[in-house]
Amino acid sequence: MNEIGSLVSLEARAEAGFELLAAPASGQPCVHWRLRVVEHLTARTELVHELASPESFNLVWGGDSGQGLPVRIRVDPEAARIEATPTLHRAGTPGALSVAGAFGFRGALSVEETVIRAGDTLEADGILQDLSLGAGPFRAAAQGLELLEATVRLPSRSLGPVLLPWALGTAAALLGGMGLATWAAWRYHLAHLPPGASAWRIDRPPGSFARLAPPEFPRPRLP
């Protein structure tokens, strides 16, 4: 780890920082969860709440196939961008009722829950920094590697026919001016890239991190 403060990209496994969490809606054991809660007060009035677990989690890289000891990199979810496909819990379902009871909501709720589970394969990029450098003897052990300004992506799991239209609509709304057709075409392009086509993957063994240039994303053609 000679380069400190380098822009890196890697594929790693998710691991709990201290202990596993329980996702509020689904009850799944996980390392991180996020909720988007829509509280339906009246037929025309809704309140939207964003909730997330603040506990840090680790990215575990290497350690497979005789590549030496695994490297653990801390991610602070409050300072990171998490990209994953949420699961919808409609009003009146057990998941929505569980969230209402846990957080004290009184109105009818619909809940979008994003969960990162231990062992999930994540794609991440950011600035790798060793926070133990320059620290005193009593702080060094508590710091270690951290991915700053991190973007963490959980590749989409297979979607059922009920979730698919909702997921596409949510993604289109988040992308704003980019049309749904362009977004769907881009997702199809990513899903059919040949192996090894990504320019943002680290295939080198632990012990060296390369400084990588930002990727160039395709620009959709407007009609």
Secondary structure, 3 states (H helix, E strand, C coil): CCCCCEEEEEEEEEEECCCCEECCCCCCEECEEEEEEEEECCCCCEEEEEEECCCCEEEEECCCCCCCCCEEEEECHHHCEEECCCEEECCCCHHHHHHHHHHCCCCEEEEEEEEECCCCEEEEEEEEEECCCCCCCCCHHHCCEEEEEEEEECCCCCCCCCHHHHHHHHHHHHCCCCCHHHHHHHHHHHHCCCCCCCCCCCCCCCCCCCCCCCCCCCCCCCC
